[in-house]
Amino acid sequence: MKMKTILPLVLFAVLVGFLAFGLTRNPATIDSVLIDTPFPEFELTDLYDPDQVVTKADLTGEIVLVNVFGSWCVACVQEHPKLVELSNTANIKIVGVDWRDTRENGMAWLKKYGDPYHRVVFDADSLLAIDLGITGAPESYLVDKQGDIRYKHVGIITDQVWDDILAPIVVQLRTE
């Protein structure tokens, strides 16, 4: 008789524990197994020129912010002014990955909002996105001079995210 009374309480306590743990985690902080590993090899075309191939080699030699976006992404519209600002002021190479999009929509979107990217990789079929473990847009990666992923940011890059998280990492990477 006591077991019938205690078992539901124990199960309830376990459930509350799991929920409490889940609710205390920051959804923008998603650990990635790719941190400190080489950026995945890829061979995709440039958004503007389907005859021009973009590869991992385009991400080496300098610190690069790789930003995954799409013309369908509402949050990307919110983030975009910060990327335009960074392209003009932060002395960092920004490479875009136009994900699950059409060339026409991607180019029209960048024409409308401005193009902060040094290069734009066209990934309509999620070939690179799968290797990166993309869960949604926007997502961004800081890649060091050797082509290794050093940080992954899920969500919008805001002034606070840049100032408090990304800029200090860029400064550190420049001293390495």
N, C-alpha and C positions, 0 to 999 in steps of 0.2 A: 504493500500500500504506500509506503513512504517513497519508493522508487518512482511511482506514478506521479507523485507530487514534486519531487526534486528534479527529475529529468527535464520537464519543460522549463524550469527555472535555469538549469545549467545551459540548455540550448539557447535560451533567450540571452543569457549573459555572454555566451560565445558570439552570438550574432551582434550584440551591442559592441563588443570589443572589435570585431572586424569593421563595422560601420564607423566607429570612432577613429580607428587607424586610417581608413580611407578618406574620411572627411578632413583630417589634419594634413594631408599631403597637398602640395602645390601642383595643380595640373599642368602648369607651364614648365615645371621641372621634371622632365622625363629623362631618366638615365638612358644613355645610348651605349650599346656595346661597341660602337664605332669610334668612341673617343680615344685619341692617341693611336689610331690605326690609319693606314693610308686611305685616302678618298678612293671610292670604287673606280675601277677602270670603266670607261664608257666611250662610246663613239656615236654621237648624235649630230644632227645638223643644226646649223645656226637658224634662229627664227627668221631672220630677214633674207637669208640666202641658203636655200635648201641644197645647193651644190657645195657649200662650205661645211666641212666637218669640224666639230668641236670635240676635244678629248681631254682626258685628265691632264695632259701636258700643258693645257691652257690655264691650269690652276696652280702651277708650280713656279717657283722663283721669287714670289712675293706673297705677302699675306693677302688672302682673298676672303671676302664675305660672300658666300653662296646663298642666294635667296630664292626659295621656291614660291611661285605665285601662279595665278591664273586669272584670266579676264572675268571668270565666273565668281571669283572670291571677293566677298563683301569686305572681309577684314583686310584684305590686301589694299583696298582703296584707302582705308584708314592709315595703314602703315606707309604707303607710298611716298607721301610728302617728306617723311623722315629719311627715306632712302635717297630721294632727290637731294635733300640737304647734305647728307653724308657724302654723296658723290662729288659735291662741290666744295666741301670743307674738311673732310676727315682724312684725306690722303690715303684712301684705301680702295683697292680694286674690288668692285662689286660685279659678280656674275649672276645673272638671273637664270632660273630654270622655269620655263613656261610649261606648266604641268596640266595634262588632261584638257587641252585647249585646241583650237584651230589656229592656223597661222594668221588667218585674216582677223580673227577676234583678238589674238595676242598683239598683233601689230597695231590695230586700231586702239586698243586699250593703252598701249605705251604712247601712241601719238596724242591721245587725249590727256593723259596724266603726266607725261614726261618720261624720258628713258634715262634712268640713272646707271644703267648697266654697261660695263665694258664689253661684255658678250652676253648673248641670250641663247641658252640651249633650249631647243624645242623637244619636249618630252611628252608628246601626245599619248603614247602608249604606256607610259609609266615605267619604262625600262630602267632609267636611273632612279626614279622615285622608289621602286621596289628595293633596289640595292641599298638605298639610304634609309629604308624603313619609314618613309613619309606616311604620316597619319592624317595630314590635312595641311591646308595652306592658310597663312604663311608659316613656313619653317625656314630657319637660317642656320648656316654652319660657318664657323670660323676655321679656315684652312691655313696652316702655316706654310712657310717657304718651301718645305720639302714635300708638300702635298698631303700632310696628315691632318685629319680632323681633330681640332682641339676643343671645340665647344659646339653644342647644339642648342638652339633656342627655338622653342615651340611658341608660336603666337606672334603678336605684333611687336615690332621693335619701336618702342616709344623713346622719348628723351630720357626717361629714367632708366630704361633697360640699357640704352647705349651708354649713358654716363656711369651707371653703377656696376654694370656687368661686362658689356662687350668692349668698351674703350679700355678699361684696365687690362683686359686679356690681350688686346692688340698691342698695348704698350709693353707688356711682358714679352710677347712674341717678337717684338722688334729688338729686344735686348738679347734674345737667344741666338 
